[in-house]
Structures are given as structure tokens and as C-alpha cells.
Amino acid sequence: MLSDQERLAGYVEVWWEAIHDLTGVLEELTPEEWDRPTDLPGWDVRAVASHVAHLEAVLAGGPEETAEVGQPPHVTAPMGLYTEIGVVNRRDADPDLIINEIREAATTRHTALLADPPADAQARPEVVFGGVPWSWETLLRNRPLDVWMHAQDIRRAVGRPGGMDLAVARHTAEYLAESLGYVLAKKVGAPQGTTLVLEMAGSEPFAFTVSGSGRGERLPSPPADPTTCLRMDRETFVVLAGGRRPPAPGAVEVVGDRELGERVVDAMATTP
């Protein structure tokens, strides 16, 4: 079993991989591609890159930014207003400046994390964007997901697929898969004893059941005859769990209770 420090160091490693993947694809873009809309309502490629630059700059020790963001129609929660700050402040920035800001902020933070690695997963970092009350575990586990998901948003927008075979891709997909118990029990409202198995290419199966208290709990191994089983590739799952877009025709295979499986697919989005 990994120690806290070893586990946190692993999160730093996959986050660093995500940074390289993101900046690499950004460097390939034409000026016109920076204006392409993404799957995220109200955000084009520039907005997505600006958002990452904003958060990485704050985490690297930069000041909290302010901006008049108004009430954008695509923002539905207070944290959404916060994330608009970076987008507004970089709306007219040269693409190279945004790329360099991401790279320089991430390098500063990566160097600091290697020099003084956190060892207590439940301790609070000195700096977290927006004042969110996250532990080191939550912060360092979430950053690879956020950066890589946004790299994928950009790749889909500009027709440059890739990055699905990276370690951070597996980290992100398997992190998102952990939420399926909640989807099954709370969002879908499946009855006690219902079981769900996710067979996602590139990962071991995930299995869940609804407990007697109505909670979605992960099972140590898949049951022999689950109520429903969902089979799909990693990209399909990530797009669904990230709430990006519906699956391509035939991309999801449902075995067992088809109606339940389709309800789970429809309710799978757990992250903005």
C-alpha cells in the first residue's frame, strides 16, 4: 500500500503529464482554431486555455484575480463565476502568452512540489484557488483530471484526437468511474440490491451495488450476474461522465436491464 507521500507524488506526475499534453496541442493550433467552440457552453478554445492558465497561476503563488464577469447565461453555480475571471482577463491575450503562462506557472509549482513534497494527504495546502477547502489529496487528485479533461475539450473542438493512452487518461477515467455508485443510487434512484458493472477499455471492471441504506457502494469484484453492465471505450466514458456530449451511436453496449442501463448513461455526468 502506498504511503500518502507516494500517492500524492503519483498525482503530481500525472498532472505534469497533462500539462505537457495540453501545451503541446495548444502549440499546434492556428489563430482561427483558438476561436473554435468547445463542448463547454459559452467557452471556446481560448476560454478553456485561459481557465487553466488562471488556476495554475494562482496555485503557483500568483495573486487572486478579479474581473467584472457579469451573469453569463452558461454559468449556473458560484464557482462558475470564479472560473469566468480567468477567461475574461485573458480574452484579448495573445495565444503564445497564454501557453507560456501555463507552462511557467506549472513549472514553478512542479519544482516546488518536487523540492518539498507534501506528505500528509489530509493536510490543507497553503494555496488553493478560490478559497475552496480542499486537502492535498483532493487538490492534487483533481488537477490532473481538470487539465487533461480540458486538453480533451480542445482536441475535440479542433479535430486533433490523442492523449487517450496516457497515464493521466487512465487516472481521470478511473477517478470519474468511482462516482457511478452515486449515479446509480442517487441520480437514478435504483432500488436496494441493484448491481452495476462498468467494463471500460483499458481498466479493470468497476462494480457497484445499492446498499440497504440506499447508498451506492463499490463492490470488490463484479457479480456473476449484474443487474446491468455497461461496456464502452475510455473516450466514450470520459465524454459521458464529464457531461460533454451524448455518446456516438453504438458506442455504449448495455447488457442486462437495458432500461436501467440507459438511465445510468443519461445520468452519468458528474463533473462540469
C-alpha positions, -999 to 999 in steps of 0.1 A, spaced: 0 0 0 14 34 -10 21 60 17 4 94 15 36 109 1 40 83 -26 3 86 -36 4 124 -38 37 122 -58 18 100 -83 -8 127 -87 18 153 -93 34 130 -120 2 126 -140 -7 163 -136 27 172 -151 20 148 -180 -14 165 -185 3 199 -186 27 187 -214 -2 172 -233 -23 204 -231 5 228 -240 16 205 -268 -17 206 -285 -21 244 -279 12 250 -297 -2 233 -328 -32 255 -332 -38 281 -359 -52 315 -349 -86 305 -362 -87 274 -341 -83 294 -309 -118 307 -316 -134 273 -321 -163 265 -298 -159 236 -274 -184 212 -258 -185 235 -228 -213 261 -231 -200 296 -237 -164 286 -239 -142 285 -270 -107 271 -271 -92 303 -259 -115 303 -229 -106 268 -219 -69 275 -221 -74 308 -202 -92 289 -174 -63 265 -170 -38 294 -170 -57 312 -143 -59 283 -119 -23 272 -125 -11 308 -119 -29 311 -86 -16 277 -75 19 288 -84 17 317 -60 2 344 -82 -24 368 -68 -61 360 -69 -75 378 -99 -106 400 -101 -128 409 -130 -163 420 -138 -178 389 -152 -215 398 -152 -240 370 -153 -231 348 -182 -261 325 -192 -239 294 -192 -229 299 -156 -251 280 -131 -231 280 -99 -209 304 -78 -177 285 -87 -186 291 -123 -185 328 -118 -150 324 -103 -137 304 -132 -150 331 -156 -125 355 -141 -95 339 -159 -115 338 -191 -124 375 -190 -90 386 -181 -74 368 -210 -100 374 -236 -76 395 -257 -44 378 -248 -20 365 -274 -22 327 -276 16 324 -270 12 344 -238 -14 320 -226 7 290 -234 37 305 -217 17 314 -186 5 278 -183 40 264 -188 58 289 -165 32 286 -137 31 248 -139 69 246 -139 71 268 -108 46 247 -90 62 214 -102 96 225 -90 82 234 -56 63 201 -52 94 181 -60 116 202 -37 91 199 -8 66 171 -15 35 170 7 34 140 30 0 143 47 -29 138 23 -54 153 47 -34 185 54 -45 218 39 -23 234 12 -13 269 19 -28 280 -15 -59 267 -32 -77 287 -59 -109 304 -49 -105 295 -13 -120 261 -17 -115 240 14 -96 212 -2 -69 189 13 -37 180 -5 -54 147 -16 -84 165 -32 -63 192 -48 -36 170 -63 -60 143 -74 -83 168 -91 -57 189 -110 -47 161 -135 -84 155 -142 -91 192 -148 -61 198 -170 -65 166 -191 -102 170 -195 -97 205 -208 -70 192 -232 -96 168 -245 -122 196 -248 -97 214 -271 -87 183 -290 -124 176 -299 -130 212 -308 -101 213 -333 -103 177 -346 -69 166 -331 -77 134 -311 -50 120 -289 -39 116 -253 -61 86 -246 -32 63 -239 -15 85 -213 -13 76 -176 -33 107 -169 -61 95 -191 -64 63 -170 -62 84 -138 -90 106 -150 -113 79 -163 -109 57 -132 -114 87 -109 -146 95 -127 -157 59 -126 -157 60 -88 -188 82 -89 -210 56 -106 -223 43 -73 -237 78 -66 -252 79 -101 -268 45 -96 -283 51 -61 -290 88 -60 -293 102 -96 -311 71 -110 -327 60 -77 -322 23 -83 -336 0 -56 -317 -18 -29 -297 -47 -43 -293 -34 -78 -259 -40 -92 -240 -22 -120 -208 -31 -137 -187 -8 -159 -164 -25 -184 -142 3 -197 -114 -5 -222 -80 -1 -206 -92 -6 -170 -103 -33 -147 -141 -36 -143 -159 -13 -118 -188 -28 -99 -214 -11 -76 -245 -20 -57 -272 -1 -38 -270 -8 -1 -298 -13 24 -294 24 34 -298 35 -2 -262 43 -8 -242 34 -39 -213 12 -28 -184 -2 -47 -180 -39 -48 -146 -56 -46 -153 -76 -77 -181 -78 -103 -210 -101 -95 -216 -131 -118 -249 -117 -130 -252 -79 -125 -285 -61 -130 -269 -42 -158 -235 -39 -174 -222 -11 -195 -193 -16 -220 -175 12 -237 -141 26 -246 -123 52 -224 -131 82 -245 -168 74 -246 -169 71 -208 -149 103 -202 -172 123 -225 -203 109 -208 -190 113 -172 -177 148 -180 -211 158 -193 -196 169 -226 -219 153 -253 -241 122 -260 -223 90 -270 -218 82 -306 -243 56 -320 -233 21 -309 -205 34 -286 -222 20 -254 -232 -16 -251 -258 -24 -224 -261 -59 -212 -289 -70 -188 -315 -44 -178 -314 -22 -208 -338 4 -194 -317 8 -162 -285 9 -182 -298 37 -204 -310 57 -174 -275 54 -159 -259 66 -192 -283 95 -193 -274 105 -157 -237 98 -159 -224 134 -160 -208 142 -126 -184 170 -134 -187 203 -153 
